[in-house]
C-alpha cells in the first residue's frame, strides 16, 4: 500500500519529537503531535463515511487543525476542496453544487447561515474554529487508533481548487498527487530548502501559494514553520528573527518597507524572501534590496499549474521578470511572436476542470499544453516577463496596447504609487486606453508619459483613486474597474 502525498509529507512526522510549528502566541506543535491531529482528523472523516474520491470542502480559518484536515483528506484518499474564507453563502452554494462534497466544514459562527446551503447540496455540515473548537473538533477528540492511509497513486486526485473567477463562473481545477508532489520536489531543490529552514508562513491556506507551495515544501523537507493566522505586521516583525525563509505576496513586502523597524539588521540572518500571487513592482524589488541587501525571488504560477517559472536561487534575480521555466516544465509563446499567450506543459499541469469538459477542451490541448491566458515574452536568456492577461489586452483603433507597458511608465511618475490601465468602450476607437491611478495628479501623469508613447498607446483619460480593487491574493481586479468606468467615454 502506498499513498504518494501522505507518505512524503505527513508519514515522516509520526515519530518527530522536534518542533514543526511555532504559533503566534509562542506555543509550539511538534511533528508527532501534528501527525496525531492528522490521524484523528482522518478517523473522523472515515467515521462520516468519507472514502477515496469523496470531496471534502472546507471554509475554515487557518490553524494547525485546518492544515491537519488537509493531511487527513490526503490520507484517506479524499479530494480536498479549500474555499476562500471571504466567500458569501451565495458563492458557497455554487461551489457545493458544482463539487458535490460529502462533507462541508465551516466556522461555527457561519453555521446557521450555511446550513441551508449545505443541506440543499447534500453535504453534511460540521464546524471548526481557529481555536480547535466545533463539532468536527469533537469528533477528532473522540477518534483514536493508528492511521492506515488509503492507497493513492500519482494519477489520483488530491485536491480541487477553484479559480478566482474574475470572468464568468469559477472553474474547479483538478490537481493530482503527481501534480502537487512534482512541484514541491522541484521547488524544494531549486530554492535549497532543508530541515534547518524555518519558514515564516503568513499566507492563507485556501490558495495554491500558502497550501501547496509554502506548506508542502516545508513538510517535504522536514523544516519548521512559524504558522501565523495571517499577515500581522507586529507579529511578523517580532518573529522574523526566528525565521530563515519568508514567502509572501507583494503587499507583505510593501508593508514591511513602510515600517522603519524593518531594516538590514532585522533581515540579516534570512536566507530567502519569495514573492508571488501578484506582480511585484520593479520599484519594490529595488527598494527591498536597498533596505535589506536581499533580492526578492519572484516566481510565476497559477491555480491550474502550481508554479511554472522562478528566478534563480544562484544567479541573476531580475526585477520585473518571473525568471526561467522550472526544471521539467516546458514554456512557449503561442503564435511565435515576441509577445503572446504563454502555454506550459509538464507534470505540474492539472488534470482538467471538474464537471466542465468543454472548458477543459478549450484550455488544455490534447498534447498536454495548457493555455494560461497570460500574455508574456521571453528574452534571449530565457527569462519570462508577464505583460498582462490576454483578456486585458486593449485593441484601440485596430492597434494592440499591452497595459503593463503603460503601467510601468505611469508607476515611474513622481507621486504615482501604482496604476492600472484598462480598455473602455469608445464610440470611435472600439476601445480606448484609460488609466486608474493611486496617488499623483491625473493630467500631470498623462503629460509626463506622453513623450514615451505612440499616440494610440496613451491613455485618453485618467482618474485618481484611494486604492485599487484586489482579490484576497493581492491581484488587481481589472474586471471591477472596467465595469465601474464602462460608460466613461460614452458620456463624453
N, C-alpha and C positions, 0 to 999 in steps of 0.2 A: 504493500500500500504506500502511496506517495501523494503528497499534496504540494504542488510546486511552490506556492507562495507561503503557505503555513510553514513548511519545512525550512525555508530560507529565512523568513522574517521573524517568526514567533516561537517555533520549537526551541531554538537555542537559548531562549530566555528562561526556560524551566528551571535550570539549576544555577542561574546567575544571581548571586547574593549582592553584587555591587549595584550602585545606583543606576537606574535607567532614566528617571525623570526627576528634575527639581522643579517644584511648583512655585507660583508667585509668592506664597506665604512662607517659603523656605523649607517646607516639608518635602520629603523625598519618597519616591516609589522605586523599589528595587526591581530588577528584572524578574525575579521569581514571583514577587507579589503581583506584578503586572500580568505575568503568564497565568497566575491563579484567577485573575479577573477575566482574562480571555476564556479560560476553561469554564468558569462559572457562567459567563455570558453564552458560551456555546451550548452548555447544558440547558440553559433557559430557552434558547432557540429550539433545541430538539424537543423540549417539553411542550412547546407550542405546535409541534408537528412540522417544523421547518425542515425541509430536505433539500438535497442538491438541486440547484436550478431555481428554487423559490427566490423571489425578490424580497429583500428586507429594506424598507425605506425608513430613513431617519431624518428628523428635523430637530436636532438637539444641540445644545451649546457645547462648545469644546471643553473637554475634560479627559482625564485618564480613562474613565469608564466609556466615554464616547469612542475613543480610539480602540479600546478593548473590544467593543462591539464590532468594529471593522475586522479585527483579528478573528473574532468568533464567527462572523459570517464567512470569512475565508476558510476557516477550519471545517465548517460543516458543509461547504460547497455552495452556500447561498450566494446570490448576486447582490452585492452591496449597493445601495442607492442613497447617497447623501444629498440632502436638499438644503439650499441656502436658508439660513435662519431668518432672513428678511421676507421670504415668500409669504403671501397672503393666503387665506383659506381658498380663495378662488383659484389661485395659481396651483396650490397643492392639489386641488380637485383634478386639475388637468394631468398632473404627474401621476397621481394614483390611478386615474382612469386609463392612462397610457401604459403604465408599467405593471399594473395589477399585482402589487405586492401582497404577500400573505400577512405580513406584519408591518405596522407603521408606528414608529416611536416618535413622540413629541415631548415638549416641555409640559410639566403638569399645569402650568398657567395657561396653556393654549388648548388643553384637552377638551374643554367644553365647546370651544369654537370649532374644533376639528372633528368632534365625534360624528356628526352627520356626514362629513366628507369621507371619513374612513369607512363608515358603515355603508354608504352609498356605493363605494368601490370595492367592497368585500374584504377589507383589511381589518385585522384585529388591531385595536388601538391600545398601546401601553405607554407609560411615561418614564422619563428620566430627566433629572435636572443637573445642573453643574456641580452640585454637592453630592451626587451619588444617591439621591433620593427619588422615589417614584415606584410605580407598580412593576416595572421591569427590574429595577434595582432589588425589589423584594424577591423576585424570582431568582435573581443571581445569588442572593444571600442564602436561599433555601437549597440551591443546587450544590452538588458536590461530586466527588469521584474523578477519576482520571479522564483526560481528554483523549479520545481516539479520533484523529482527523479523518474526514471523508476523502476518498481517493479523487484527486483532481489533476488532470493533465494540463499541458501548456495551452491547449486549444479551448479549454473550458472557460466560460465567462466568470469573471471575478467581480465586475462592477458595471453599473450603468451610470454615466454622468451626463446630465442634461446640459446642452449648450445654453449660452446666456440668452438666446432668443431675441437679439436686437432687431431681427427682421423675421416676421412670421412666427409660427409655433416653435417652441424649443424642441430639439431632437435629442433622443437618448442614445448617446454613443456607447456601444457595447465594447468593453475592454476585457481582454482575456488575461489569463495568468502570464502567458508569454509576453503580451504587450507590456505589462507592468514590470515584470521581472527583468526583461531585456533592457528596459530603460534605466531601472535602478542600478543594474550592474555596470552599464556604460558610464553613468554619471558618477558613481562611486569611484570608479577607476580614473576617470578624466579629471575629477575635482580633488583627487588624492585623499578621500575620506578613510579614516582608520578608527580603531577602537579608542584612540586617545582623544578623538574630537568631542567637543561639547557644542551642540547646535542650539543657538537661540531661536526658538520656534514660537513666533508670534502671529503666524498666519492662520486663517481658518482651515478647518479640515473637511469642509464640504466641497473643496475645489482641488483640481489637479496639483497645484503648486504646494499647498500645505499637506495634502494627504499622500500623494504618490511621489512627489519629488522629495520634500523635506522628511516626512516620516519614514517612507520606505528606505531611503538612502541611509538614514541614521540607524534604523533597525537592522538593515542588511550588514552594516559594517561594525556593529557592536558598540557604537558610541553612546554618549549620553545626550539628553535633550533638556534644555530649560524650557519647560512647557507652559507657555502663558496663554490665558484665555483669549487674548487679543493684543493689539499693539497699544500698550500703555507707556507713554514717554518716560514716566518716572521709574517704572519697573524695568524698562529696557536699559536706561542709563545706570540703574543700580546693579543689574545682573550681568551687564555686558562684560565686566572684568572676569567673570567666571566662564565665558564662552570662548570658543576658538573660531566658530563659523556663524554667520548670520545669513538667513535667506529672507528677502523682503520684496515688497512692491515699491515702485519709485517713491510713493508718498512717505514710506518709512524713512527713506534717506533724506528727503527734503525737510521733513520734520526734525530729524536729528541735526541737520545743518543749521536750522533756525535756532538751535539751542547752543549757547556759548559754552556750556559744560561739556559738550561733545567735541573733544579735541584729540590731538595726536597721541597724547598720553593715555587717554581712555581706550583708544582703539589700537594702541601699540602692540599688544600681545596677540591680536586677532590674526588668523591665518587667511581668512577669505570672507568677502562680502559678495553675495549673489543677488541679482535683481531680475525680476521677470513679471509676467502677467499684464504689463502695460509698458509702453515705450519709456525708456529712461532718457530724459533730455541730455544732450551732449554737455550742456552747461552744468547740469547736476553732476555728471561724471567728472568734469574738470574741477568743479568746486570741492567735491568729495576728496579727490586726490590731493588738492592743495591743502585741505584741512588736516587730513589723516595720513597721507602718504600711501594710501591704498587705492588701487584702481578697481572699481566695482566690476565684477564679472557679469556681463549681461548675456542672457540666453533667450531662445525663442521656442515656444511650444504652444500647444492648444489642446482643448478637451479631447479631440479625436486621436491625437498622436502622442500625448505627453510631450517630451522635449525632442526637438528636431535639430537644433544648432546650439553652439555655445562658443563664446570667446575662449581662447586657450587659457589653461592654468599657467603654463610656462609659455611666454611669448607675448605678442602684442595684443592687448585688450583694447580694441579700437572703439572710441566713443562714437555713438551713432550707429554702430553695427551690432548685429546679434551673433557675429562670429562665423564659425565654419560648421558644415554638417557634422553631426555626431558620427563616430565610427559605426559602420553598419547601416547608416541612413543615407539614402540617395536623395538628392535635391536637384530640381531643374526648373528653369523658367519656361513656361508654356509659350509656344509660338516662336521661340528662338530670338526674340527681340531683346534689347537692352533692359527694358522694364516689362514685366509681365506677371501673370499669376504663378505663384510658387506651387509646385507639386512635389510631394515627398513619397518615398516608398521605403519600407523597412519593417523589422519585427515589432516596432513601436506602433505601427498604424492599426487602428481599431478594426473590428470585425464588421462594422456597418451600424446603421441606425435601427434601434429597437422598433419593430412593428411598422417600419417605413421603407419598404423595398424600393419604392420609386425614388425617394431621396437618396438612398444608398447608391442606386444606379447612376444618379446624376453626379455624385461627388466622388465615388470610389470606382476607378476604372477596373475592368476585368483583370488587367495585368498587375493590379496592386498599387498603382499610383493614386494618391489622394489629392484632390484638387482643394487646396487650402482656402482659396478665396482671398488670400493676402497677396498684394502686389509687392514685388521685390526686384532687386537686381543683385548680381554677383560680380565682384570686381576680379581683376586678373589674378589675385592671390586666393580667391575662393571665399572671401568674406561676404556675408549676406547682409544687405540693408533692406529693411521693410519700409516701403514707400507709403503704404496705406492698405485699406481694404478695397477689393475690386468694386464693391458696391458704393464706395465713397469716391470713386473716380468721377471727376466732373468733365462733362463734354459740353463745351460752350462754343456755339457757332461752328461746330464741327471739329474743334480742336480739343485734344486731351489735356487736362490740367491735373497733376498729381498734388493733392493737398499738402503732403509733407514738405514739398519743396517750398511752398509759400509759407507754411508754418515756421520753418527754420529761419526764414528771413524776418518774419514778424517777431519771433521769440528773441531775436537779437536786438530789437529796437529798445532803447533805454525806456524803462517804465513798464514795458510789457512783460508780465510774469509768464504767461503762456497763451497759446492761441489754438483755435480750432477753425479750420477752413472747410466750408461745405458748399455744395451746389444747390441753388434755389431756382424754382421755375421762373423763367423770364420770357416775356411775350415775343421778343425778337431773337434771342440767342438760344432758346430752348432751356438752357441753364446758365446762370450767372454765378461768378465766384463771389462768395460772401464770407467775411471773417468775424468771428466772435472772440473778443479779447478779454483777458483778465488783466486789469491794470493798463496804464497808458492812456493815450488820447486817440480816438479813432482816426480822425482826419490826419493828424500828425504821423501816425504809424503808417497809413497808406501812402502818404507823401514820401516817407523815409525809404520805403521799399520800391517805389515806382521805378527808379533808375536801374534796378536789378532785374526787372521782369518785363517780358514782352507784354504788350497792352492786354492781350486776351487772357493772360495769366494773372493780371492784377485784380484784386477784389474790387467789385463795383461799389461796395458799401461795407461798413463795419459797425459793430456795436461793442460797448464795453460792459461787462457783467462782473458780479462779485466772484463767481466761481463757475466752473463748467460741470454739467451733469455727468456723473460717473456711476458705473456699476460697482458692486462690492469689491472687485479686484482692482479698482482704480482706472479702468478703461473709460475714456471719454465716450459718452453715448451720443454719437452724431445723429442718430435717427431721432432723438429727442429734440436736438437743435433744429434739424430740418423741418420737423413738424411745427415747432414753435414759431419759426420765421418764414414758413412756406409762402405767405402772402406778401412778403416784403416788397417785391418788385411789381406785383400786381397792383399794389396801392399807388405806386409811383407812375 
